[in-house]
Amino acid sequence: MTIPPENDQFALSNDRISSLLDDIPLINNFKGKWSSIRAKLSDLRTQLIDVSEFPNSSSNPLSVDFLHSVLEVLSEAASLSEKCRNPELSDGKLKTQSDIDSVLAKLDSLLKDGEVLIRSEILHDGAVSSSSSRREAVRAESRNLITRLQIGSIESRVLAIESLLKLLNEDDKNVTIAAAQGIVPVLVRLLDSSSLELKERAVAAISIVSSVDGVRHLMIAEGLQLLNHLLRILDSGSGFAKEKACLTLQPLSISKENARSIGSRGGISSLLEICEAGTPGSQASAAAVLRNLASFGEIKENFIEENGVIVLLGLLASGTPLAQENAIGCLCNLVAEDDNLKLLIVREGGIELLRSFWDSAPSVHSLEVAVELLGLLASSAPIAEALISNGFVDRLLPALSCGVLGVRTAAARAVYELGFCTKTRKDMGEAGFITPLVNMLDGKSVEEKEAAAKALSSLLQYTGNRKIFQKEEKGIVSAVQLLDPSISNLDKKYPVSLLASVMISSKCRKQMAAAGAGLYLQKLVEMNVDGSKKLLECLGRGKIWGVFARS
């Protein structure tokens, strides 16, 4: 069929619809179906009039493609109407009925495409001039692609989403602009496509959108519809699609409601299967989602039922560094306050795997989860002994002086847990743990200061370590400053305990007094802080009266 110039397509389409509407009453076969075709043709003519009224309709590529598709279907309908006017039905009744149903389906599709085309703003957009802003150009292109994703053939939609992926990958600002134009719900609907190629590209685009903080709420707003699509991909998608689905689930799984939905729909089982047999990238992403899910106590039972700890240890043994890091992070969330799971990790070789990861960690930042797991495991005295015998005390010391806040804080907490007996406290003191912990008392965050005070309160239970602490020039002053009630979210019992351990020294008492310990302790006594009253009385018995007059 020869397609006439674009300016004539509207007139030609209208003429063919009029001709068909005139012919249909003459058809005696399948009258009910032809009546439906007649109604759809009338709706299509109305749409064509609406489209033709846009100033750019004759030159806009989407409008031209739409008219091309209209003429093809009208030509097919005209040929079919001619056959149906023949009472003998030369192609047979079943074949003719099938052809009529096909035309009805195509008309339905055209009407949907026409509705999308009219509703979109794409026909309002003229050519973007060289003087137009970059933002306006991206906005116009986004509208164009959003419309193309909703109309036409599968092939044309695949081409559109490839262009969209290129646009989104260029810049996070492009993602924000496209999201503002309404790309997210369109992409979510594409996840229901029968085309595997289109579905894979759609989940890839969604994963890009989910990585941008400013538009992440739009993903969350899609709720269970998006979650269900993603979980189906985890079950039956390709390795590429599974990886992208996991990337999308990472921000979604932070929500307790979403975590509950993922757990109740078999998501944990699917994610663990990916950890066992997925691609390296998908394993790391799946472990990251599991790490989020494990932070919710009510989900823990799902992990136990699916033998999750064993799977995570397997990933720790053979996964990429990122996958190993996420596996350890997940184990941290699982074993907190669960001694049975801690013992299971030890029985399954977890200590050796942790040591191996620690020694080969690609960066200091990646050590944070390893140090955290060390502290959690060490909270069980029998496990702490095994950790010490595996050389973790020596490994822990450098972490206290590293440049990463989270690693230092986790390390100080681990010191407290490992210092469960006099021998270990003595060994740590002699190894040089006191000095970095004293430095951390002046740390950047309340968490770091508290962790250091807590660790020191344990280590100073050994007499030899008190002598080391007393030699630290700023130790007493830094500890006294932590008594200040204005420093909120810091458990005062740890600096109180720390200072009480060196109270026997006259020199230390004088330093405490000079640093203002009396006033702070008076306020802490009123707050019923453990040990504060006794410490205040000790200062009083030392007859350091001047301390109470300090302002």
Residue pairs with C-beta under 8 A, 6 or more apart in sequence:
1 71
1 72
1 75
3 9
3 68
3 71
4 12
6 58
6 59
6 64
6 67
7 58
9 58
9 64
9 67
9 68
9 71
10 48
10 51
10 52
10 57
10 58
10 67
12 71
13 48
13 67
13 70
13 71
13 74
14 45
14 48
14 49
16 71
16 74
16 75
16 78
17 41
17 44
17 45
17 48
17 74
18 45
19 78
20 37
20 38
20 41
20 74
20 77
20 78
20 81
21 38
21 41
21 42
23 78
23 81
23 82
23 85
24 34
24 35
24 37
24 38
24 81
26 85
27 34
27 81
27 84
27 85
28 85
28 87
29 84
29 87
29 89
29 96
30 84
30 96
30 97
30 100
33 97
33 100
33 101
33 104
34 81
34 84
34 100
36 104
37 77
37 100
37 103
37 104
37 107
40 104
40 107
40 108
40 111
41 77
41 107
43 111
44 70
44 107
44 110
44 111
44 114
47 111
47 114
47 115
47 118
48 67
48 70
48 114
50 114
50 118
51 57
51 63
51 66
51 67
51 114
51 117
51 118
51 123
52 58
54 60
54 63
54 123
54 124
56 63
56 123
56 124
56 125
56 126
57 63
57 123
58 64
60 122
60 123
62 117
62 122
62 123
62 144
62 147
62 148
62 151
63 117
63 123
65 152
65 156
66 110
66 113
66 114
66 117
66 151
66 152
69 110
69 113
69 152
70 110
73 103
73 106
73 107
73 110
76 103
76 106
77 103
77 107
80 96
80 99
80 100
80 103
83 89
83 90
83 91
83 96
84 96
84 100
89 96
91 99
112 150
112 151
113 150
113 151
113 152
116 147
116 150
116 151
117 123
117 147
117 151
120 143
120 146
120 147
121 143
122 143
122 144
122 147
125 140
125 143
125 144
128 136
128 137
128 140
135 173
135 177
138 167
138 173
138 174
138 177
138 178
139 177
139 180
139 181
141 167
142 167
142 174
142 177
142 178
142 181
142 183
143 181
145 160
145 161
145 163
145 164
145 167
145 178
145 183
146 178
146 181
146 182
146 183
146 186
148 156
148 157
148 159
148 160
149 157
149 160
149 161
149 164
149 186
149 187
149 190
150 157
150 186
154 193
154 194
154 195
154 197
154 198
157 190
157 193
157 195
157 198
158 195
158 197
158 198
158 201
161 190
161 198
161 201
161 202
161 205
162 201
164 178
164 183
164 205
165 201
165 204
165 205
165 208
167 174
167 178
168 174
168 175
168 178
168 205
168 208
168 209
169 208
172 212
172 214
175 208
175 209
175 212
175 215
176 212
176 214
176 215
178 209
179 209
179 212
179 215
179 218
180 215
183 205
183 209
184 206
184 209
184 215
184 218
184 219
184 221
184 222
185 222
187 202
187 205
187 206
187 209
188 206
188 222
188 225
188 226
188 229
190 198
190 199
190 202
191 199
191 202
191 203
191 206
191 226
191 229
191 230
191 233
192 229
193 199
193 202
196 238
199 233
199 237
199 241
200 237
200 238
200 240
200 241
200 244
203 229
203 230
203 233
203 237
203 241
203 244
203 245
203 248
204 240
204 241
204 244
206 219
206 226
206 244
206 248
207 244
207 245
207 247
207 248
209 215
209 216
209 218
209 219
210 216
210 219
210 247
210 248
210 250
210 251
210 252
211 247
211 251
216 251
219 226
219 248
219 251
219 252
220 251
220 252
220 255
220 258
224 261
226 248
226 252
227 252
227 258
227 261
227 262
227 265
228 265
230 245
230 248
230 249
230 252
231 262
231 265
231 266
231 267
231 270
233 241
233 242
233 245
234 242
234 245
234 246
234 267
234 270
234 271
234 274
235 266
235 270
237 245
239 278
239 279
239 282
240 279
242 274
242 278
242 279
242 282
242 286
243 278
243 279
243 281
243 282
243 285
246 271
246 274
246 282
246 285
246 286
246 288
246 289
247 285
249 262
249 267
249 285
249 289
250 285
250 288
250 289
250 292
252 258
253 259
253 262
253 289
253 292
253 293
254 292
256 296
259 292
259 293
259 296
259 299
260 296
260 298
260 299
261 267
262 268
262 289
262 293
263 293
263 298
263 299
263 302
267 293
268 290
268 293
268 299
268 302
268 303
268 306
268 308
269 302
269 306
271 286
271 287
271 289
271 290
271 293
272 286
272 290
272 306
272 307
272 308
272 311
274 282
274 283
274 286
275 283
275 286
275 287
275 290
275 311
275 312
275 314
275 315
275 319
275 323
275 327
276 311
276 314
276 315
278 286
280 319
280 320
280 323
283 315
283 319
283 320
283 323
284 319
284 320
284 322
284 323
284 326
287 312
287 315
287 319
287 323
287 326
287 327
287 329
287 330
288 326
288 329
290 303
290 308
290 312
290 326
290 330
291 326
291 329
291 330
291 333
293 299
294 300
294 303
294 330
294 331
294 333
294 334
295 333
300 334
300 338
302 308
303 309
303 334
304 341
308 330
308 334
309 331
309 334
309 341
309 344
309 345
309 348
310 348
312 327
312 330
312 331
312 334
313 327
313 331
313 345
313 348
313 349
313 350
313 353
315 323
315 324
315 327
316 324
316 327
316 328
316 331
316 350
316 353
316 354
316 357
317 353
319 327
321 360
321 361
321 362
321 366
324 357
325 357
325 366
325 369
328 354
328 357
328 369
328 370
328 373
329 369
329 372
331 345
331 350
331 373
332 369
332 372
332 373
332 376
334 341
335 341
335 342
335 345
335 373
335 376
335 377
336 376
339 380
342 376
342 377
342 379
342 380
342 383
343 380
343 383
345 351
345 377
346 377
346 383
346 386
350 377
351 377
351 383
351 386
351 387
351 390
352 390
354 370
354 373
354 374
354 377
355 390
355 391
355 392
355 395
357 370
358 367
358 370
358 395
359 395
361 367
361 370
364 402
364 403
364 404
364 407
365 404
365 406
365 407
367 399
367 402
367 404
367 407
368 404
368 406
368 407
368 410
371 396
371 399
371 407
371 410
371 411
371 414
372 410
372 413
372 414
374 387
374 392
374 396
374 410
374 414
375 410
375 413
375 414
375 416
375 417
376 417
377 383
377 384
377 387
378 384
378 387
378 414
378 417
378 418
378 420
379 417
381 420
384 417
384 418
384 420
384 424
387 418
388 418
388 424
392 418
393 418
393 424
393 427
393 428
393 431
394 431
396 411
396 414
396 415
396 418
397 431
397 432
397 433
397 436
399 407
399 408
399 410
399 411
400 408
400 411
400 412
400 415
400 433
400 436
400 437
400 440
401 408
401 436
401 439
402 408
402 411
405 443
405 444
405 445
405 448
408 440
408 443
408 448
409 443
409 445
409 447
409 448
409 451
410 451
412 437
412 440
412 448
412 451
412 452
412 454
412 455
413 451
413 454
413 455
415 428
415 433
415 437
415 455
415 458
415 459
416 451
416 454
416 455
416 457
416 458
418 424
418 428
419 425
419 428
419 455
419 458
419 459
422 461
422 462
425 458
425 459
425 461
425 462
425 465
426 462
426 464
426 465
428 459
428 465
429 459
429 462
429 464
429 465
429 468
430 464
433 455
433 459
434 456
434 459
434 465
434 468
434 469
434 472
435 472
437 452
437 455
437 456
437 459
438 452
438 456
438 469
438 472
438 474
438 475
438 478
440 448
440 449
440 451
440 452
441 449
441 452
441 453
441 456
441 474
441 475
441 478
441 479
441 481
441 482
442 449
442 474
442 478
442 481
443 449
443 452
446 487
446 488
446 489
446 490
449 482
449 487
449 490
450 482
450 490
450 491
450 494
453 479
453 482
453 490
453 494
453 495
453 498
454 491
454 494
456 469
456 479
456 494
456 498
457 494
457 495
457 497
457 498
457 501
459 465
460 466
460 469
460 498
460 501
460 502
461 501
466 501
466 502
466 505
469 475
469 502
470 476
470 502
470 505
470 507
470 508
476 499
476 502
476 508
476 511
476 512
476 515
477 511
477 515
479 495
479 498
479 499
480 495
480 499
480 511
480 512
480 515
480 516
480 517
480 520
481 487
481 515
482 490
482 492
482 494
482 495
483 492
483 495
483 496
483 499
483 517
483 520
483 521
483 524
484 520
485 492
485 520
485 523
485 524
485 527
492 524
492 527
492 529
492 532
493 529
493 530
493 531
496 521
496 524
496 529
496 530
496 531
496 532
496 535
497 531
499 508
499 512
499 517
499 535
500 531
500 534
500 535
500 538
502 508
503 509
503 512
503 535
503 538
503 539
506 542
509 538
509 539
509 542
509 544
510 544
512 539
512 547
513 539
513 544
513 546
513 547
514 547
516 547
516 550
517 535
517 539
517 547
518 536
518 539
518 544
518 547
518 548
518 550
519 547
519 548
519 550
519 551
521 532
521 535
521 536
521 539
522 536
522 548
524 532
525 532
525 533
525 536
539 547
